[in-house]
């Protein structure tokens, strides 16, 4: 598994190291409001991991009056196993993962109208 080959350094969005990330996200959200387009942040990376990072990230996004959707929650709510959704040696979606993720996005779009 790719994640075991690389030293991943994860940190929550409210960590001081994420200051620049928060600044860019704020600017992007402001740009979307000024230019009247719908910006949606989608959390995908924590399929098999602790949801606290996506929870904190979405809380931050929602505090800026924007949208955040969580793919692992969709999987759990729909009783979809995360097995086989990613390639074995990297973090990219497999063909199956792309199909399931596109269903997730389509559901969000349909429910947003």
C-alpha positions as CSV (number, residue, x, y, z in Angstrom):
1,X,0.0,0.0,0.0
2,X,1.4,3.4,-1.1
3,X,0.5,5.0,2.2
4,X,2.9,2.7,4.0
5,X,5.7,3.6,1.6
6,X,5.6,7.3,2.2
7,X,5.8,9.2,5.4
8,X,2.5,11.1,5.4
9,X,2.2,14.1,7.6
10,X,-1.4,14.8,8.3
11,X,-2.6,17.8,10.1
12,X,-6.0,19.3,10.7
13,X,-7.1,22.5,9.0
14,X,-7.1,24.4,12.3
15,X,-3.4,23.6,12.9
16,X,-1.0,26.6,12.6
17,X,0.8,24.9,9.7
18,X,-2.4,25.2,7.7
19,X,-2.6,29.0,7.9
20,X,-1.7,29.5,4.2
21,X,-4.2,26.8,3.3
22,X,-7.0,28.6,5.2
23,X,-6.1,31.9,3.6
24,X,-6.2,30.5,0.1
25,X,-9.5,28.7,0.8
26,X,-11.0,32.0,2.2
27,X,-9.9,33.8,-1.0
28,X,-11.3,31.1,-3.2
29,X,-14.7,31.1,-1.5
30,X,-14.8,34.9,-1.6
31,X,-14.0,34.7,-5.4
32,X,-16.8,32.2,-5.9
33,X,-19.3,34.5,-4.1
34,X,-18.2,37.6,-6.0
35,X,-18.4,35.8,-9.3
36,X,-21.5,33.9,-8.5
37,X,-20.4,30.3,-9.0
38,X,-21.1,27.4,-6.7
39,X,-17.9,26.1,-5.0
40,X,-18.1,22.7,-3.4
41,X,-15.3,21.1,-1.4
42,X,-15.3,17.3,-1.4
43,X,-13.4,15.3,1.1
44,X,-12.2,12.0,-0.4
45,X,-8.9,11.0,1.1
46,X,-10.1,9.5,4.4
47,X,-11.9,6.5,3.1
48,X,-10.4,4.1,5.7
49,X,-9.2,6.7,8.3
50,X,-10.3,8.7,11.2
51,X,-13.0,11.2,10.1
52,X,-11.9,14.0,12.5
53,X,-9.9,15.7,9.7
54,X,-12.8,15.9,7.3
55,X,-15.1,16.9,10.2
56,X,-12.8,19.8,11.1
57,X,-12.2,20.8,7.5
58,X,-16.0,20.8,6.7
59,X,-16.7,22.8,9.8
60,X,-14.1,25.4,8.7
61,X,-15.7,25.5,5.1
62,X,-19.2,25.8,6.5
63,X,-18.1,28.6,8.8
64,X,-17.2,30.5,5.6
65,X,-20.7,29.9,4.2
66,X,-19.6,27.4,1.6
67,X,-20.3,23.7,0.8
68,X,-18.4,20.6,1.9
69,X,-19.3,17.1,1.1
70,X,-17.7,13.9,2.5
71,X,-17.2,10.9,0.4
72,X,-16.5,8.4,3.2
73,X,-19.8,9.4,4.8
74,X,-21.6,8.6,1.5
75,X,-19.9,5.2,1.5
76,X,-20.9,4.5,5.1
77,X,-24.5,5.7,4.6
78,X,-24.9,3.6,1.5
79,X,-23.1,0.6,2.9
80,X,-20.4,0.7,0.2
81,X,-17.1,-1.0,1.1
82,X,-14.1,1.2,0.4
83,X,-12.1,-1.9,-0.7
84,X,-11.1,-1.7,-4.3
85,X,-11.9,2.0,-4.7
86,X,-8.2,3.0,-4.9
87,X,-5.3,1.6,-6.8
88,X,-3.1,-0.6,-4.6
89,X,0.1,1.4,-4.9
90,X,-1.1,5.0,-5.0
91,X,-4.0,7.2,-3.8
92,X,-5.8,7.5,-7.2
93,X,-9.2,6.0,-7.7
94,X,-9.5,2.8,-9.5
95,X,-12.2,2.4,-12.3
96,X,-14.6,1.2,-9.6
97,X,-13.7,4.1,-7.4
98,X,-14.3,6.6,-10.2
99,X,-17.7,5.1,-10.8
100,X,-18.7,5.3,-7.1
101,X,-17.3,8.8,-6.7
102,X,-19.2,10.0,-9.8
103,X,-22.4,8.6,-8.3
104,X,-21.7,10.5,-5.1
105,X,-21.2,13.8,-7.0
106,X,-24.3,13.2,-9.2
107,X,-26.4,12.6,-6.0
108,X,-25.1,15.8,-4.5
109,X,-25.8,17.8,-7.7
110,X,-29.3,16.3,-8.0
111,X,-30.1,17.0,-4.3
112,X,-28.8,20.6,-4.6
113,X,-31.3,21.7,-7.2
